[in-house]
Structure formats: C-alpha cells, structure tokens
Amino acid sequence: MPLNIDIKRYAADYEWDPVSRKITIEKNRSKIILCASSDVALVNGRPHKMVASAKVHDGKFLIPKEFAMTELRKILEDYPA
C-alpha cells in the first residue's frame, strides 16, 4: 500500500532519508519510523513486526496493508498509540 496516500490525507509530518531509505512520520506527539527492506517498524519507540517488509518501488514507499490499517491509522487519526 503506498504510504504517501495516508500521510497526505491526514496532514502528518514526514521526513524521507534517501541514504538510509528510512521514513519518519510524526503527528502530534506520536512517531513511526519505517525502513525499506525491514519488516519491523518503530511505533513510538517500540518495535512492531509487520507481516512483510516495507519497500520502495517505482519511487513509492510501500508498506503492508495490515500495518497501514492498524498502527499507522491509529497515529494518523489521533488515537493513543
């Protein structure tokens, strides 16, 4: 699932590091860090195992749909993480 769709929809702040291929997403006081080729995301400093690795494909950062619908959505919709 392309990550930029949710980030833009919910007006979250993000930073892309092309060298480390890492994206950091922040909204309010919550933070998610995702690295391409890793199946572990850091959600407010805690590791969260995803069902598949994040990846970059055709210039888009892709994450597993299950992660987008659970942890990412909690942060972006202002629910406690």
Stockholm file with secondary structure:
# STOCKHOLM 1.0

chainA/1-81         MPLNIDIKRYAADYEWDPVSRKITIEKNRSKIILCASSDVALVNGRPHKMVASAKVHDGKFLIPKEFAMTELRKILEDYPA
#=GR chainA/1-81 SS CBHHHHHHHTTCEEEEETTTTEEEEEETTEEEEEETTCSEEEETTEEEECSSCCEEETTEEECCHHHIIIIIHHHHTTCCC
#=GC SS_cons        CBHHHHHHHTTCEEEEETTTTEEEEEETTEEEEEETTCSEEEETTEEEECSSCCEEETTEEECCHHHIIIIIHHHHTTCCC
//
